[in-house]
């Protein structure tokens, strides 16, 4: 695992819309894995924004999202290919090609 791969995988969680085209053409399986999870995390973040109409539910969902997001970022930076809770199983079914 190269440092460059870890940084690109990390950016898959932070700037998914900007780095999605880069990840789409990348052949590195490590980057592809985290790009898939990043895309699902982005969709989840958009869905969570609608829960803020219900105050308690919105805060609980946002806190859960932050825990899942932080887990993905740590996995990317440490070079692990491990599914994050909830999102990981969904992301394994996503194809970026």
N, C-alpha and C positions, 0 to 999 in steps of 0.2 A: 504494500500500500504506500503510495507516494504522498508527499505532503500536498502536492497539487490536487490529487484525487480527493483527499480529505477536505480541502478548502472548497472545491467545487460541490462536493456532497453537502457540506455545511450550507453553502449558498442556495442549495435546492430547497432548504427549509425557510430561508430568510427572504429571498427574492425570487419566488417561484415563477412569476410571470416573465421576468427578465431572463432568467437562466433556463427556462423550459426549452427554448429552441436549441441552446447549446447542449443540454442533456439529451435531447431527442436524437442528435446526430453522434453523440459520444458512444464509443464501443465498450467502455469500461463498465463491467457488470456492477461494481461497487457504486459507481455514480448513478447508474440506471436504477439500482435498488432504492437509493435514497431519493432520487428524482420522483419515482412512483409514489413514495410515501409523502414527499413534499406536495405533490399535486393533490393527493387525497386530503392532506392537512389544510391546504388552501380552500378546498371545497367545504370542509368542515368549518373553517373559520367564517366563511361567508354564511353558512347555515346558522352558526351561533349568533351572528349579529342580529338575527330575527328573534332570538330568545330574550333580548334585552327589554322587550315590551313587558315581560313578566319578571319583575325585579329579582327575586330570589333565584329563580331558575336561571336567569341570565348570568348572575355572578357565579353560580355553581358550575355552569357549563364553561364559562371563561376560565375558571380556576383549573378545571379538569383539562381543558385544552392546553393551558400553559404547562402542566405537568407532562402531558403527552409530547408537546413540542420540544420541551427541554430534554426529554429522553431521546428523541430523534437527533437533536443537535449533538448531544454527548456521544451517541453511537456513531455519528458521522465523523466527529473529530477524533475519536479513539480508534477508528478503523473497524468497527464491528458491523457485521451484517446480521442484525437482530430486529425482528418486527417490534414496533412500538405497540403499546396496548391499544386495542380496538382498531386502530387505523391499519396496523400491519397486515392483518388478515384480508382486509379489503384491498389494500395496495398490491398484494401478491396477485390479484386477479386482473389488475389494470395493465394494459399494454400501451407502451408509448410509441410503438411503431405502427 
